[in-house]
Amino acid sequence: MNPNTEPLPPVSGGSLTELRDLLNVTDESWASIVPWLVTGLIPEIPRPVLLLSGGQCSGKSVAARMLANLLDPAVVPFGRLPHNDDAWRAAEAASVSVFDNVTRIPDETSDHLCRAVTGGTVVRRALYTDTPVTTEEPSRAVILAGTIDPDELRADLVDRTVVVELSRITAPRPESELWEAFTEARPRILGALLDLLVVVLGKLPALREKADRGEIPAHRLVDHALVIVALEEAVPSARA
């Protein structure tokens, strides 16, 4: 999609199948991506990191940008993970952060990513002073694309991450062709996604009551877990 082109508004009657056809994902991976997208449209709840892991020619970079575009068409991928506080502050200002070519996640980076998921209070020094400044950071969506081994993630980050593993594409389509198809289908895809969101939002209050009574298994990201349950009830055959 041309970054200078205003995307068309969502339209009804679409299907998320159009999105799936553009992504290199298995049934299992697709069943993880759809709840992540729906959760990403609910800003007041913690949203897990989406890790697209795969080798060369697996389509992870294009997939990351397309998924981010559905949540915020103004998103510009940041490239590699930030390595200093200033770079993190720039990333934290975005509603969706997309980091590509990720090969490892140091402990300090894990801390930043965990905080991005849940939001929270951050204390920093005011510029050119020793005065502490406290700010509240909201939860935001984060996508990582790279060759990371999920088994190497820190345990607290694993609990906050949806992992999608992509295999090599044997007959890749030109990227320009993929983006042309995505741009044309985006209004219908977004319309279908918003239809799902309406259904999920209608189910969440009752599901939260069930969770409070212990009728739904506990999870670190309980809201995302409830989105999954809501989708399973709404579309048990395809979750989209």
N, C-alpha and C positions, 0 to 999 in steps of 0.2 A: 504494500500500500504506500502510495506517495505520501510522505509526512506532511506535505502542504495541502493535501486534499481533505476536505471535511467529509468524514464518513457519513453515509446515509443513515437515517433513523431506523430503529427496529421495525419489522413488519410481522404480522401474524401469519400463521399457517406454515411456518418453517419447521425444519427438523435438525437436530444436532448431528444426524447422520452425515450431513454435508460437511460438517467440521471433521468428523471422524475419517471421512474419505481422504482428507488432506494430511492426516497425521499417520505416522508409522507406529501404530500401537496395537497391542493384543487386546482381546476381550477383557482380560484382567486389568490391564493398564487403563483402558477406557473407563472401566467401572470405578477407577480412582480419580480420573481427570474430571469427570462430570461433577461429583460432589465438591471437588476443590474449586471449580468455577462458580458453583452456586454459593458456596461459603464466601468466596471472594467478593460477591455482590452484597454481602451483609457487613457493612463496615464496623458495626458496634461489637462484633464478636472476634475472638482470636482466629486467625487463618493460618493453617500450617504452611510451612515452606514446601514448594513443589520442586523436587529434584528430578530432572530429566537426565538420566545417566546412560551413556552409550559411546561407542567408539566413532571413528570417522565414518561419514556417509550414513549416519543413522537418523538424520533429520531433526536432531535435538534443538539446534539453534533456531531454525525456522519455526518449529513447534512452540518454543518458548516465546517468540515474538508474537505469534498469532494468538496464543492464549492470553498474553498480557494485553494485547490490543483489544480483546473482547471486554476486559475489565476497565481499560482506560486507553482510548485511541491516541492520547497525547504522549504515551510512554516512549521514552528513548532508552534503549538498552545501555547499561553502564559499562559493558565489557567485563574486564576482570574485576574480582572482588577488591574493594577498597583496602588500602594498607595504612591509612592514618585517619585521625579523627575528623579532619576537614572533609576528606572524601566520603566518610560515612555520613556526615551531616548532610552532604549533598544528596546522597542516596536516600537518606531518611526523609527528605522533603517530598519524595515521589510517592504517589498512591500505590504504585506497583514498581518494585525493584527487580530488574532482570540482569543477572550476571552470567556471562558466557565464558567458555574455556576454563572452567573451574576444575582443578586437578587435585587440590587438597584444601582442607579447612582447618586452619590453626585454632587453638583454644580461644584466643581473643576474638577471632571471627565468629566462632560458635556462640560466644556471648552476645555479640551484636545480632546474630540471626535469631537467637532465642528471644531476645528483647523485641525484635521486629514482629515476632509472632504474637506475643502477648501484650505488647505495649508496656508502659510503666514510667516510673520516675527516673530521670537522669540528672546527675549533678555534674556540671562542667564549670570551668573558670571563665569569668567574663574576659573578653578580649583585652589584653595588655594589663590585666590586674590579677590579684590573687583572690578576688571576690567570687565565692561560689554562686552559680546560677542554677536554679532547679527548674527543669522543664518536664512537662508531661508529653510522652510520645504515644500516639495512638497505634493500635495494631495495624499492620499493612501487609499486603500480599508480596511475597518474594518468590522468584523463580530462579533456580540454579540449573545451568546446563553445562555438562562436562563429562569427564571420564572418572568421576569419583566412585570408589567402591563403597557402597552403603554401609558395609561392615566396619569401615574405618571411621564412621561418624561417632561423635561423642554421644553417650547414652541420652543426655537430656535433649540433644538436638534430634536424635532418632525419634523420640516421642513426639516431636513437633514437626515431623517431616512426612510428606507423602512421596514415596519413591516410585518412579516410573522408569523401567529399564527398556531401552530401545535397541533393536538389533540393526545390523547393517542392511541398507536398502540395495538390493541387487540391480534394480533398474530405476534409478532416481529420475524424477521429473525436473525440468529446469525450474530454478527458484522463481524466475519471473512468471512462469506459467502458474505456479502454486499461488503466488500472491494475486495474480489476476483473478483466479478462481475464488480465492478467499474474499477479495474485495467485493466481488459480485454477489457472493453468498452471505456476506457478513450481516446484512439487515435481517435475513431470515434466521440465521444462526442465533443472533442476539434475541430475536423475538421468541424463539423456542426456549432459549435460556431463561428469559424473563417469565415465560409461562411456567416453567419449572419452579422458579423462585417464588411466584405467587402461591403455588401449591405447598411448597416447603414452609413458607411463613405461616400459612394457615394451620399447619400441623405442629409447629414447634411448641406452642404453649402447652398442649396436652402431653407432648413428649417430655417436656421439661418437668412436668408434674410426675410423670412415671419415673424419670431419672431421680427426682427427689425422694421418691418412695423406694428406690433401690430396685426397680423393676427393669432397668436398663443397665448393663454392665458399666462400671466406672471407667473413665478414660481421661487422660490428662487434658485433652482438648475436647471437653464434653460437648460443646456446641457443634463442632464439626462432626462428631460422632452422631449427634442427633439429626444433623442434615442428612447423613448417610441413611439413617433409619427412615427418615421421612421420604427420601427418594425411593428406597426399597418398597415402601408401602404404596407410593404413588405410581411407580413404573417398575414393578417387580421383574418384568421380562428383560428390560434393556436399560433402565435407569436413564432413559433419554429417548 
